[in-house]
């Protein structure tokens, strides 16, 4: 339980559990799996709600972390029979001292706290942690005493295969359930932002690839029918994607899984885009397409978008990918076969084309620093891509 004489909780978890705890980039890919990610992207491209599409991922992540916490408690008990009794003090020490982000997160759960709880209950004041810990321990011990007097003392043995069995009691179970409850609240609270940011990039990259544009990581080897993600030109705020169609013509994209009451936020993000920008020592006429989840009936965003010559597309529509193609035709004179696909055939068309999309290349990382896991996943991907990982 110690590393360089410093207490740690992360040492009691598996590598997969720690990857899921961080749950970003290739860590999220590792925990979810490429096939599941592609299924979610497909659902979104067909107009299904991103929250519904990712709910199974949320439940899966919570379930796995629950079992990882159980394993953490068992590992701790195997190392020290009095692990449960010492756990609140170990957790408060971790929170009070400089520790890794993962250790602090686990420590907060061991005290039944979430990040919001630390902000609101402790007011982010680490000097209040010992006082909170003592009240927490006193409360839990009181509940355990009352439970044992009412129902009888809980006793049992947990046996994990060939590993040594550990004895458990009411206090062990209560601390575990409190940690699981805090973990569930934390995971639920973070999922909206986590999956939104994660899938916005993958969805946008997949749409542009399906529509016949080649993905580049910002290297202008050519300037025809290419796009890159999350670019930032000088003196301009970031756009989620930049598409170059032919010399002098392009489109910037902004995407957001934003509810109907907040779609004006997207417009504010792009209202400072200029119609003409300089890329690669050449001036480009740039159109703007804003992609949102859906627009409320009372929203004025459509009219406001017209004022900046921007186009708005709702992902809640079943055929919104084809709508993107239609908007590109109006802005650039662009033509694509999806414009002739019948409504009843759209999903099959998207499903077939999505199999060729190099989803892994859209992960937001410097390619020279791709993790070993991401490189392995890339090699295992069966489809052909235009630009391999370096």
Buried (B, 14 or more C-beta within 10 A) or exposed (E): BEEEEEBBBBBBBEEEBBBBBBBEBBBBBBBBBBEBBBBBBBBBBBBBBBBEBBEEBBEBBBEBBBEBBBBBBBBBBBEEEEBBBEBBBBBBBBBBEEBEEBBBBBBBBBBBBBBEBBEEEBEEEEEBBBEBBEEBBEEBBEEBEEBBEEEEEBEEEBEEEEEEEBEBBBBBBBBBEBBBBBBBBBBEEBBBEBBBEBBBBBBBBBBBBBBBBBBBEEEEEEBEBBBBBBBEBEEBEEBBBBBBBEEEBBBBBBBBBBBBEBBBEBBEBBBEBEEEBEBEEEEBBBBBBBBBBBBEEEBEBBEBBEEBEBBBBBBBEBBBBBBBBBBBEEBBEBEBEBBEBEEEEBBEBBEEBBEEBBBBBBBEEEBEEBBEBBBEBBEEBEEEBEBEBE
